Amino acid sequence: MVYSYRTRGTCSRQIDVELDGDIIKSVQFYGGCNGNLQGISAIVRGKTIEEVEKAFSGIRCGMKPTSCPDQLVQALHAAKAAQEAG
């Protein structure tokens, strides 16, 4: 199942996440800094939600209270909740 998450407070406007249990199968960002976001997507593939949360949660972009990596953590939690809801 691919879960689409609308970001808040970042240049990227949407993140699509595919999970297999707690393992990240794929991540696709829409908008934002393409090269950096492709790199993040490649780095997190095969990692657990917990691993990504430890690394990316709370990262800020300039003066913004969030960032694309921080929003990815939010997207993963929302995708996990949707997966568990069936």
C-alpha positions in Angstrom: 0.0 0.0 0.0 1.3 3.5 -0.9 0.3 6.2 1.6 0.3 9.8 0.5 1.1 12.5 3.1 0.6 16.2 2.6 3.6 18.0 4.1 3.3 21.1 6.3 5.9 23.9 6.4 8.3 22.6 3.8 9.1 23.2 0.1 8.1 19.6 -0.7 4.3 19.4 -0.9 3.7 15.6 -0.7 5.5 12.4 0.4 4.4 9.0 -0.8 5.5 6.1 1.5 5.3 2.4 1.0 5.8 0.2 4.0 6.2 -3.6 4.6 5.3 -3.7 8.3 7.9 -1.4 9.9 10.3 -1.6 7.0 10.4 1.3 4.4 10.0 -0.1 0.9 10.0 3.2 -0.9 9.7 7.0 -0.4 8.8 9.6 -3.1 8.9 13.3 -2.5 7.1 15.8 -4.6 8.5 19.3 -4.8 11.5 20.5 -2.8 15.2 20.0 -3.5 15.2 17.1 -5.9 18.7 15.8 -5.4 18.7 16.0 -1.6 15.3 14.3 -1.5 16.3 11.5 -3.8 19.3 10.9 -1.5 17.1 10.8 1.6 14.7 8.3 -0.3 17.7 6.1 -1.1 19.1 6.2 2.4 15.9 5.2 4.2 15.0 2.3 1.8 15.2 -0.9 3.9 15.4 0.9 7.2 12.8 0.7 10.0 10.5 3.5 11.0 12.3 3.7 14.3 15.8 4.0 12.7 14.6 6.9 10.5 12.8 8.6 13.4 16.0 8.5 15.5 18.0 10.1 12.7 15.5 12.6 11.3 13.0 13.6 13.9 13.2 17.3 15.0 15.5 18.4 12.1 14.8 22.0 11.2 15.3 23.8 7.9 16.6 27.3 8.5 14.1 29.2 10.7 11.3 26.8 10.0 10.1 24.5 12.8 10.3 21.4 10.5 12.1 20.1 7.5 11.6 17.5 4.7 13.3 14.8 6.8 11.2 15.7 9.9 8.1 15.6 7.7 9.1 12.2 6.5 9.0 11.0 10.1 5.4 12.3 10.3 4.5 10.6 7.0 5.9 7.3 8.2 3.8 7.5 11.4 0.7 8.3 9.5 1.4 5.5 6.9 2.0 3.0 9.8 -1.3 4.0 11.4 -3.2 3.6 8.1 -1.6 0.2 7.6 -2.7 -0.9 11.0 -6.2 0.4 10.4 -6.4 -1.9 7.5 
